[in-house]
Amino acid sequence: MANFGRSMKVGILGGTFNPIHIAHLRIAEEVRDRFDLAEVMFVPAAAPPHKPLAGDLPFARRCEMVRRAIAGNPFFSVSDIEQRRGGKSYSIDTLRAFRQERPDDEFFFIIGSDSFLEFGSWRDYGGFFDYCNLVVVERPGAVVTALDQALPVAIAHEFCYYGAEKRLAHRSGYSIYHLEGVPLDISSSSIRELARLGRSIRYLVPEAVEHYIKEQRLYANAR
């Protein structure tokens, strides 16, 4: 069973962040506020396992955009753990590495509802609940009407559903939570296209990120 007696509650938000945008930040803030987290760690993927990285933008550039985006927020941090450990950026391996580095903390792994609907295809998805809670955040066009119905069949028997709390309690002591009401319809791909065309990306990304993209011409030749 998980032991949360002396732990610090920490959110984990992974992604390619190509680029990071306002919806990422709002999701992190909603989860931080809802679960009273001491910290939310943004974890840029070093080598995404499922699809090639659009524009082949180096990790260092994407990590720098995250740093600029979260500057001034004492609750937000960026981790280079996926670059440090090498190999494909599978989330389960990242969680294991975090558990080794921070054995006493309680983790809240943040996932979009679109990704949760495909959770059964993730590497060792059943092993997540040895390490963390899962927070499923509503995303545009990906409605999760009931957490228990969206669970992979192979692990459904390991949970007890509390409908009033919109929570699935796992036998480990961790839970899956459903957070509704934050579906900002902003995508990194649309921002890259606007930047490629030389159009404004203002108010879609933080001002510091907008300036960085323009200065470095990051997506000027994207396809």
DRENPA-3360 file (N, C-alpha, C; in nm, 2 decimals, always signed):
BEGIN
1 = MANFGRSM = +0.08/-0.12/+0.00/+0.00/+0.00/+0.00/+0.09/+0.13/+0.00 ~ +0.04/+0.23/-0.07/+0.11/+0.36/-0.07/+0.11/+0.42/+0.07 ~ +0.22/+0.48/+0.10/+0.22/+0.55/+0.23/+0.25/+0.70/+0.21 ~ +0.15/+0.78/+0.24/+0.16/+0.93/+0.20/+0.18/+1.01/+0.33 ~ +0.22/+0.95/+0.44/+0.22/+1.02/+0.57/+0.30/+1.15/+0.57 ~ +0.43/+1.14/+0.52/+0.52/+1.25/+0.53/+0.56/+1.30/+0.39 ~ +0.48/+1.27/+0.29/+0.52/+1.31/+0.15/+0.48/+1.45/+0.11 ~ +0.55/+1.50/+0.01/+0.51/+1.62/-0.06/+0.44/+1.59/-0.18;
9 = KVGILGGT = +0.33/+1.65/-0.21/+0.24/+1.62/-0.33/+0.30/+1.70/-0.45 ~ +0.33/+1.62/-0.55/+0.40/+1.67/-0.67/+0.33/+1.63/-0.80 ~ +0.30/+1.73/-0.88/+0.24/+1.70/-1.01/+0.35/+1.67/-1.12 ~ +0.32/+1.59/-1.21/+0.41/+1.56/-1.33/+0.34/+1.58/-1.45 ~ +0.38/+1.67/-1.54/+0.32/+1.70/-1.67/+0.42/+1.68/-1.78 ~ +0.41/+1.57/-1.85/+0.50/+1.54/-1.96/+0.44/+1.59/-2.09 ~ +0.53/+1.60/-2.19/+0.49/+1.63/-2.32/+0.61/+1.67/-2.41 ~ +0.59/+1.69/-2.54/+0.70/+1.73/-2.62/+0.72/+1.88/-2.60;
17 = FNPIHIAH = +0.62/+1.96/-2.57/+0.63/+2.10/-2.55/+0.69/+2.17/-2.67 ~ +0.63/+2.15/-2.79/+0.69/+2.18/-2.92/+0.59/+2.27/-3.00 ~ +0.56/+2.39/-2.94/+0.61/+2.46/-2.82/+0.51/+2.44/-2.70 ~ +0.56/+2.48/-2.58/+0.47/+2.49/-2.47/+0.37/+2.60/-2.49 ~ +0.25/+2.59/-2.45/+0.15/+2.70/-2.47/+0.06/+2.72/-2.35 ~ -0.03/+2.81/-2.37/-0.11/+2.86/-2.25/-0.20/+2.74/-2.20 ~ -0.25/+2.65/-2.28/-0.33/+2.54/-2.23/-0.25/+2.45/-2.14 ~ -0.12/+2.43/-2.17/-0.04/+2.35/-2.08/-0.03/+2.41/-1.94;
25 = LRIAEEVR = +0.00/+2.54/-1.94/+0.01/+2.62/-1.82/-0.12/+2.62/-1.74 ~ -0.23/+2.63/-1.80/-0.36/+2.64/-1.73/-0.39/+2.50/-1.68 ~ -0.36/+2.40/-1.75/-0.39/+2.26/-1.70/-0.30/+2.24/-1.57 ~ -0.18/+2.28/-1.58/-0.09/+2.26/-1.46/-0.14/+2.34/-1.34 ~ -0.19/+2.46/-1.36/-0.24/+2.54/-1.25/-0.37/+2.48/-1.20 ~ -0.46/+2.44/-1.28/-0.58/+2.38/-1.24/-0.56/+2.26/-1.15 ~ -0.47/+2.17/-1.19/-0.43/+2.05/-1.11/-0.36/+2.09/-0.98 ~ -0.27/+2.19/-0.99/-0.20/+2.23/-0.87/-0.30/+2.28/-0.76;
33 = DRFDLAEV = -0.40/+2.36/-0.81/-0.50/+2.42/-0.72/-0.59/+2.32/-0.67 ~ -0.64/+2.23/-0.75/-0.74/+2.13/-0.71/-0.68/+2.03/-0.61 ~ -0.56/+1.99/-0.62/-0.50/+1.89/-0.53/-0.40/+1.95/-0.44 ~ -0.39/+2.08/-0.43/-0.30/+2.15/-0.33/-0.16/+2.10/-0.34 ~ -0.11/+2.10/-0.47/+0.03/+2.04/-0.49/+0.13/+2.14/-0.45 ~ +0.24/+2.09/-0.40/+0.36/+2.18/-0.36/+0.44/+2.22/-0.48 ~ +0.43/+2.14/-0.59/+0.51/+2.16/-0.71/+0.44/+2.09/-0.83 ~ +0.46/+2.15/-0.95/+0.43/+2.08/-1.07/+0.55/+2.08/-1.15;
41 = MFVPAAAP = +0.60/+1.96/-1.19/+0.72/+1.94/-1.27/+0.68/+1.92/-1.42 ~ +0.73/+2.01/-1.51/+0.71/+1.99/-1.65/+0.83/+1.91/-1.70 ~ +0.79/+1.80/-1.77/+0.89/+1.70/-1.81/+0.89/+1.69/-1.97 ~ +0.98/+1.77/-2.03/+0.99/+1.76/-2.18/+1.04/+1.62/-2.22 ~ +0.98/+1.56/-2.32/+1.02/+1.43/-2.37/+1.15/+1.45/-2.45 ~ +1.25/+1.36/-2.42/+1.37/+1.37/-2.50/+1.36/+1.29/-2.63 ~ +1.30/+1.17/-2.62/+1.29/+1.09/-2.74/+1.15/+1.02/-2.74 ~ +1.05/+1.10/-2.79/+0.91/+1.04/-2.79/+0.90/+0.91/-2.86;
49 = PHKPLAGD = +0.84/+0.81/-2.79/+0.84/+0.67/-2.85/+0.74/+0.64/-2.95 ~ +0.64/+0.72/-2.97/+0.52/+0.68/-3.05/+0.52/+0.75/-3.19 ~ +0.58/+0.87/-3.20/+0.58/+0.93/-3.33/+0.70/+1.03/-3.34 ~ +0.74/+1.06/-3.46/+0.86/+1.15/-3.47/+0.82/+1.29/-3.43 ~ +0.92/+1.36/-3.38/+0.90/+1.49/-3.33/+0.89/+1.59/-3.45 ~ +0.78/+1.66/-3.45/+0.76/+1.76/-3.56/+0.87/+1.86/-3.56 ~ +0.93/+1.88/-3.68/+1.03/+1.98/-3.69/+1.17/+1.94/-3.64 ~ +1.17/+1.82/-3.57/+1.30/+1.77/-3.51/+1.37/+1.88/-3.42;
57 = LPFARRCE = +1.29/+1.95/-3.34/+1.34/+2.05/-3.26/+1.42/+1.99/-3.14 ~ +1.54/+2.03/-3.12/+1.62/+1.97/-3.02/+1.56/+1.98/-2.88 ~ +1.60/+1.89/-2.79/+1.55/+1.89/-2.65/+1.58/+2.02/-2.58 ~ +1.71/+2.07/-2.61/+1.75/+2.19/-2.54/+1.66/+2.31/-2.57 ~ +1.62/+2.32/-2.69/+1.53/+2.43/-2.73/+1.39/+2.42/-2.67 ~ +1.34/+2.30/-2.67/+1.21/+2.28/-2.61/+1.21/+2.30/-2.46 ~ +1.32/+2.26/-2.40/+1.34/+2.28/-2.25/+1.35/+2.42/-2.22 ~ +1.42/+2.50/-2.30/+1.44/+2.64/-2.28/+1.31/+2.71/-2.29;
65 = MVRRAIAG = +1.22/+2.67/-2.38/+1.09/+2.74/-2.39/+1.01/+2.71/-2.26 ~ +1.02/+2.59/-2.21/+0.95/+2.56/-2.08/+1.00/+2.65/-1.97 ~ +1.13/+2.66/-1.96/+1.19/+2.74/-1.86/+1.14/+2.89/-1.86 ~ +1.14/+2.94/-1.98/+1.09/+3.08/-2.00/+0.94/+3.09/-1.97 ~ +0.86/+2.99/-2.00/+0.72/+2.99/-1.98/+0.68/+2.99/-1.83 ~ +0.76/+2.92/-1.75/+0.73/+2.91/-1.61/+0.80/+3.00/-1.52 ~ +0.89/+3.08/-1.58/+0.97/+3.17/-1.50/+0.88/+3.26/-1.41 ~ +0.91/+3.27/-1.28/+0.83/+3.36/-1.20/+0.72/+3.28/-1.12;
73 = NPFFSVSD = +0.70/+3.16/-1.16/+0.60/+3.08/-1.08/+0.67/+2.99/-0.99 ~ +0.66/+3.01/-0.86/+0.74/+2.93/-0.76/+0.69/+2.79/-0.75 ~ +0.57/+2.76/-0.80/+0.52/+2.62/-0.79/+0.55/+2.53/-0.91 ~ +0.61/+2.60/-1.02/+0.64/+2.52/-1.14/+0.79/+2.50/-1.15 ~ +0.83/+2.38/-1.21/+0.97/+2.36/-1.23/+0.98/+2.27/-1.36 ~ +1.10/+2.26/-1.41/+1.12/+2.18/-1.53/+1.23/+2.08/-1.50 ~ +1.21/+1.96/-1.55/+1.30/+1.85/-1.52/+1.36/+1.80/-1.66 ~ +1.49/+1.77/-1.66/+1.55/+1.71/-1.77/+1.58/+1.56/-1.76;
81 = IEQRRGGK = +1.50/+1.50/-1.67/+1.52/+1.36/-1.64/+1.52/+1.27/-1.76 ~ +1.44/+1.30/-1.86/+1.43/+1.21/-1.97/+1.55/+1.22/-2.06 ~ +1.61/+1.33/-2.06/+1.74/+1.34/-2.14/+1.85/+1.27/-2.06 ~ +1.85/+1.29/-1.93/+1.96/+1.24/-1.84/+1.96/+1.08/-1.84 ~ +1.84/+1.02/-1.85/+1.84/+0.88/-1.84/+1.86/+0.81/-1.97 ~ +1.84/+0.88/-2.08/+1.86/+0.83/-2.22/+1.75/+0.73/-2.26 ~ +1.76/+0.68/-2.38/+1.66/+0.59/-2.43/+1.53/+0.66/-2.47 ~ +1.43/+0.58/-2.51/+1.30/+0.63/-2.55/+1.23/+0.68/-2.42;
89 = SYSIDTLR = +1.15/+0.79/-2.44/+1.09/+0.85/-2.33/+0.96/+0.79/-2.29 ~ +0.97/+0.67/-2.24/+0.85/+0.60/-2.19/+0.81/+0.66/-2.05 ~ +0.68/+0.69/-2.03/+0.64/+0.75/-1.90/+0.67/+0.66/-1.78 ~ +0.65/+0.53/-1.80/+0.67/+0.44/-1.68/+0.81/+0.44/-1.64 ~ +0.91/+0.45/-1.73/+1.05/+0.46/-1.69/+1.08/+0.59/-1.62 ~ +1.01/+0.70/-1.67/+1.03/+0.83/-1.60/+0.98/+0.82/-1.46 ~ +0.87/+0.76/-1.44/+0.81/+0.75/-1.30/+0.90/+0.67/-1.21 ~ +0.96/+0.56/-1.26/+1.05/+0.48/-1.18/+1.17/+0.56/-1.14;
97 = AFRQERPD = +1.22/+0.64/-1.24/+1.34/+0.73/-1.21/+1.30/+0.83/-1.10 ~ +1.19/+0.89/-1.11/+1.15/+0.99/-1.01/+1.13/+0.93/-0.88 ~ +1.08/+0.81/-0.87/+1.06/+0.74/-0.74/+1.19/+0.71/-0.68 ~ +1.29/+0.68/-0.76/+1.43/+0.66/-0.70/+1.48/+0.79/-0.64 ~ +1.46/+0.90/-0.72/+1.51/+1.03/-0.68/+1.44/+1.09/-0.56 ~ +1.31/+1.06/-0.56/+1.22/+1.13/-0.46/+1.13/+1.02/-0.39 ~ +1.18/+0.94/-0.31/+1.11/+0.82/-0.26/+0.99/+0.86/-0.17 ~ +0.99/+0.97/-0.11/+0.89/+1.01/-0.01/+0.77/+1.09/-0.07;
105 = DEFFFIIG = +0.78/+1.13/-0.19/+0.68/+1.22/-0.25/+0.56/+1.14/-0.30 ~ +0.45/+1.20/-0.30/+0.33/+1.15/-0.37/+0.31/+1.22/-0.50 ~ +0.31/+1.14/-0.61/+0.31/+1.19/-0.74/+0.17/+1.19/-0.80 ~ +0.14/+1.30/-0.88/+0.01/+1.31/-0.95/+0.05/+1.32/-1.10 ~ +0.03/+1.22/-1.17/+0.07/+1.22/-1.31/-0.05/+1.27/-1.40 ~ -0.02/+1.38/-1.47/-0.13/+1.45/-1.54/-0.14/+1.40/-1.68 ~ -0.26/+1.37/-1.72/-0.28/+1.31/-1.86/-0.40/+1.37/-1.92 ~ -0.40/+1.40/-2.05/-0.52/+1.45/-2.11/-0.62/+1.33/-2.13;
113 = SDSFLEFG = -0.75/+1.37/-2.14/-0.85/+1.27/-2.16/-0.83/+1.19/-2.30 ~ -0.77/+1.26/-2.40/-0.75/+1.19/-2.52/-0.64/+1.08/-2.50 ~ -0.54/+1.11/-2.42/-0.44/+1.01/-2.40/-0.50/+0.90/-2.31 ~ -0.58/+0.93/-2.21/-0.64/+0.83/-2.12/-0.72/+0.73/-2.20 ~ -0.79/+0.78/-2.30/-0.87/+0.68/-2.39/-0.78/+0.58/-2.46 ~ -0.65/+0.61/-2.47/-0.56/+0.52/-2.53/-0.46/+0.46/-2.43 ~ -0.50/+0.47/-2.31/-0.40/+0.43/-2.20/-0.36/+0.29/-2.21 ~ -0.45/+0.20/-2.26/-0.42/+0.06/-2.27/-0.31/+0.03/-2.37;
121 = SWRDYGGF = -0.27/+0.12/-2.45/-0.16/+0.10/-2.55/-0.03/+0.15/-2.49 ~ -0.03/+0.21/-2.37/+0.09/+0.26/-2.31/+0.18/+0.15/-2.26 ~ +0.31/+0.17/-2.26/+0.40/+0.07/-2.21/+0.38/+0.05/-2.06 ~ +0.35/-0.08/-2.02/+0.34/-0.12/-1.88/+0.24/-0.03/-1.80 ~ +0.12/+0.00/-1.87/+0.02/+0.09/-1.81/-0.02/+0.05/-1.67 ~ -0.03/-0.08/-1.65/-0.07/-0.13/-1.52/+0.02/-0.10/-1.41 ~ +0.15/-0.08/-1.44/+0.25/-0.05/-1.34/+0.25/+0.09/-1.29 ~ +0.18/+0.18/-1.36/+0.17/+0.32/-1.31/+0.13/+0.33/-1.17;
129 = FDYCNLVV = +0.04/+0.24/-1.13/-0.02/+0.26/-0.99/+0.07/+0.20/-0.88 ~ +0.19/+0.16/-0.92/+0.29/+0.14/-0.82/+0.36/+0.26/-0.78 ~ +0.34/+0.37/-0.86/+0.42/+0.49/-0.84/+0.34/+0.62/-0.82 ~ +0.22/+0.63/-0.87/+0.15/+0.76/-0.88/+0.00/+0.75/-0.88 ~ -0.06/+0.87/-0.86/-0.20/+0.89/-0.89/-0.20/+0.94/-1.04 ~ -0.32/+0.92/-1.10/-0.34/+0.97/-1.24/-0.45/+1.08/-1.23 ~ -0.42/+1.19/-1.29/-0.52/+1.30/-1.30/-0.56/+1.31/-1.45 ~ -0.68/+1.28/-1.49/-0.73/+1.28/-1.62/-0.79/+1.42/-1.65;
137 = VERPGAVV = -0.74/+1.50/-1.73/-0.79/+1.64/-1.76/-0.86/+1.64/-1.89 ~ -0.98/+1.70/-1.88/-1.06/+1.70/-2.00/-1.00/+1.78/-2.11 ~ -1.00/+1.72/-2.23/-0.94/+1.78/-2.35/-1.05/+1.79/-2.46 ~ -1.04/+1.90/-2.55/-1.15/+1.91/-2.65/-1.16/+1.79/-2.74 ~ -1.28/+1.75/-2.76/-1.30/+1.63/-2.85/-1.27/+1.50/-2.80 ~ -1.24/+1.49/-2.67/-1.21/+1.36/-2.61/-1.29/+1.35/-2.47 ~ -1.41/+1.31/-2.48/-1.50/+1.31/-2.37/-1.49/+1.17/-2.29 ~ -1.46/+1.18/-2.17/-1.46/+1.06/-2.08/-1.59/+1.07/-1.99;
145 = TALDQALP = -1.69/+0.99/-2.03/-1.82/+1.00/-1.96/-1.81/+0.94/-1.82 ~ -1.73/+0.83/-1.81/-1.72/+0.76/-1.68/-1.58/+0.69/-1.68 ~ -1.50/+0.72/-1.58/-1.37/+0.67/-1.57/-1.36/+0.52/-1.57 ~ -1.45/+0.45/-1.50/-1.45/+0.31/-1.49/-1.47/+0.24/-1.63 ~ -1.56/+0.31/-1.71/-1.58/+0.25/-1.85/-1.47/+0.27/-1.94 ~ -1.38/+0.37/-1.92/-1.27/+0.40/-2.00/-1.14/+0.32/-1.96 ~ -1.15/+0.26/-1.85/-1.03/+0.18/-1.80/-1.00/+0.06/-1.90 ~ -0.87/+0.03/-1.92/-0.84/-0.09/-1.99/-0.90/-0.21/-1.91;
153 = VAIAHEFC = -0.96/-0.31/-1.98/-1.03/-0.42/-1.92/-0.93/-0.50/-1.83 ~ -0.81/-0.51/-1.87/-0.72/-0.60/-1.80/-0.69/-0.55/-1.66 ~ -0.71/-0.43/-1.63/-0.68/-0.38/-1.49/-0.81/-0.32/-1.42 ~ -0.92/-0.33/-1.48/-1.05/-0.27/-1.43/-1.08/-0.33/-1.29 ~ -1.05/-0.46/-1.27/-1.09/-0.53/-1.14/-1.00/-0.48/-1.03 ~ -0.90/-0.40/-1.05/-0.81/-0.35/-0.95/-0.86/-0.22/-0.88 ~ -0.97/-0.17/-0.93/-1.02/-0.04/-0.89/-1.16/-0.05/-0.83 ~ -1.19/+0.05/-0.75/-1.32/+0.07/-0.69/-1.36/+0.21/-0.73;
161 = YYGAEKRL = -1.48/+0.22/-0.79/-1.53/+0.35/-0.84/-1.61/+0.43/-0.74 ~ -1.57/+0.56/-0.72/-1.65/+0.65/-0.64/-1.71/+0.76/-0.72 ~ -1.83/+0.74/-0.77/-1.89/+0.83/-0.87/-1.90/+0.97/-0.82 ~ -1.94/+0.99/-0.70/-1.96/+1.13/-0.64/-1.83/+1.21/-0.64 ~ -1.72/+1.14/-0.63/-1.59/+1.20/-0.62/-1.52/+1.20/-0.76 ~ -1.58/+1.13/-0.86/-1.52/+1.12/-0.99/-1.38/+1.06/-0.97 ~ -1.37/+0.95/-0.89/-1.24/+0.89/-0.86/-1.25/+0.74/-0.86 ~ -1.14/+0.68/-0.92/-1.12/+0.54/-0.91/-1.01/+0.51/-0.82;
169 = AHRSGYSI = -1.04/+0.44/-0.71/-0.94/+0.40/-0.61/-0.87/+0.27/-0.65 ~ -0.74/+0.27/-0.66/-0.67/+0.15/-0.69/-0.63/+0.08/-0.56 ~ -0.61/-0.05/-0.57/-0.58/-0.13/-0.45/-0.45/-0.10/-0.39 ~ -0.36/-0.03/-0.47/-0.23/+0.02/-0.41/-0.24/+0.13/-0.32 ~ -0.36/+0.20/-0.32/-0.37/+0.33/-0.24/-0.37/+0.45/-0.33 ~ -0.33/+0.44/-0.45/-0.33/+0.55/-0.55/-0.47/+0.55/-0.61 ~ -0.50/+0.66/-0.68/-0.63/+0.68/-0.74/-0.62/+0.74/-0.88 ~ -0.72/+0.73/-0.96/-0.74/+0.81/-1.09/-0.85/+0.91/-1.06;
177 = YHLEGVPL = -0.82/+1.03/-1.09/-0.91/+1.14/-1.07/-0.95/+1.20/-1.21 ~ -1.07/+1.25/-1.22/-1.12/+1.32/-1.34/-1.14/+1.46/-1.32 ~ -1.07/+1.55/-1.39/-1.08/+1.69/-1.38/-1.14/+1.75/-1.50 ~ -1.26/+1.80/-1.49/-1.34/+1.86/-1.60/-1.33/+2.01/-1.60 ~ -1.36/+2.07/-1.72/-1.38/+2.22/-1.72/-1.26/+2.29/-1.76 ~ -1.15/+2.23/-1.82/-1.03/+2.30/-1.86/-1.00/+2.28/-2.01 ~ -1.10/+2.26/-2.10/-1.06/+2.23/-2.24/-1.03/+2.35/-2.32 ~ -0.91/+2.41/-2.31/-0.87/+2.52/-2.40/-0.82/+2.45/-2.53;
185 = DISSSSIR = -0.89/+2.49/-2.64/-0.86/+2.43/-2.77/-0.74/+2.49/-2.83 ~ -0.62/+2.47/-2.78/-0.50/+2.52/-2.84/-0.41/+2.40/-2.86 ~ -0.34/+2.40/-2.98/-0.25/+2.29/-3.01/-0.12/+2.34/-3.05 ~ -0.01/+2.26/-3.02/+0.12/+2.30/-3.06/+0.13/+2.30/-3.21 ~ +0.07/+2.21/-3.28/+0.08/+2.20/-3.42/+0.02/+2.32/-3.49 ~ -0.09/+2.38/-3.44/-0.14/+2.50/-3.50/-0.05/+2.62/-3.48 ~ +0.01/+2.62/-3.36/+0.11/+2.73/-3.33/+0.23/+2.72/-3.42 ~ +0.28/+2.60/-3.44/+0.39/+2.58/-3.54/+0.36/+2.63/-3.68;
193 = ELARLGRS = +0.23/+2.60/-3.72/+0.19/+2.64/-3.85/+0.18/+2.80/-3.86 ~ +0.12/+2.86/-3.76/+0.12/+3.00/-3.76/+0.25/+3.07/-3.77 ~ +0.35/+3.01/-3.69/+0.48/+3.06/-3.69/+0.55/+3.04/-3.82 ~ +0.53/+2.93/-3.88/+0.58/+2.90/-4.02/+0.54/+3.01/-4.12 ~ +0.41/+3.05/-4.11/+0.35/+3.14/-4.20/+0.38/+3.29/-4.16 ~ +0.45/+3.31/-4.05/+0.49/+3.44/-4.01/+0.37/+3.51/-3.95 ~ +0.27/+3.44/-3.90/+0.15/+3.50/-3.84/+0.17/+3.51/-3.69 ~ +0.08/+3.59/-3.63/+0.09/+3.61/-3.48/+0.06/+3.49/-3.40;
201 = IRYLVPEA = +0.14/+3.46/-3.30/+0.11/+3.36/-3.20/+0.08/+3.42/-3.06 ~ +0.06/+3.55/-3.06/+0.04/+3.62/-2.93/-0.08/+3.56/-2.87 ~ -0.08/+3.55/-2.73/-0.18/+3.50/-2.65/-0.21/+3.35/-2.66 ~ -0.13/+3.28/-2.75/-0.14/+3.14/-2.75/-0.02/+3.08/-2.67 ~ +0.08/+3.15/-2.66/+0.20/+3.11/-2.58/+0.24/+3.23/-2.49 ~ +0.31/+3.20/-2.38/+0.36/+3.31/-2.30/+0.44/+3.41/-2.38 ~ +0.45/+3.53/-2.34/+0.52/+3.63/-2.41/+0.67/+3.60/-2.43 ~ +0.73/+3.55/-2.32/+0.87/+3.51/-2.33/+0.89/+3.40/-2.43;
209 = VEHYIKEQ = +0.80/+3.31/-2.45/+0.81/+3.20/-2.55/+0.79/+3.26/-2.69 ~ +0.69/+3.34/-2.70/+0.67/+3.41/-2.83/+0.80/+3.48/-2.88 ~ +0.87/+3.55/-2.79/+0.99/+3.62/-2.83/+1.10/+3.52/-2.87 ~ +1.11/+3.41/-2.79/+1.21/+3.31/-2.82/+1.19/+3.25/-2.95 ~ +1.07/+3.22/-2.99/+1.04/+3.15/-3.12/+1.07/+3.25/-3.23 ~ +1.04/+3.38/-3.21/+1.07/+3.47/-3.32/+1.22/+3.50/-3.33 ~ +1.29/+3.51/-3.22/+1.43/+3.54/-3.22/+1.51/+3.42/-3.28 ~ +1.47/+3.30/-3.25/+1.54/+3.18/-3.30/+1.49/+3.13/-3.43;
217 = RLYANAR = +1.38/+3.19/-3.48/+1.31/+3.14/-3.60/+1.29/+2.99/-3.60 ~ +1.23/+2.94/-3.48/+1.23/+2.80/-3.46/+1.14/+2.72/-3.56 ~ +1.03/+2.78/-3.60/+0.94/+2.71/-3.69/+0.93/+2.77/-3.83 ~ +1.03/+2.85/-3.86/+1.02/+2.92/-3.99/+1.02/+2.83/-4.11 ~ +1.09/+2.72/-4.09/+1.10/+2.62/-4.20/+1.03/+2.49/-4.17 ~ +0.93/+2.50/-4.08/+0.86/+2.37/-4.04/+0.77/+2.33/-4.15 ~ +0.75/+2.20/-4.15/+0.65/+2.14/-4.25/+0.56/+2.04/-4.18;
% end
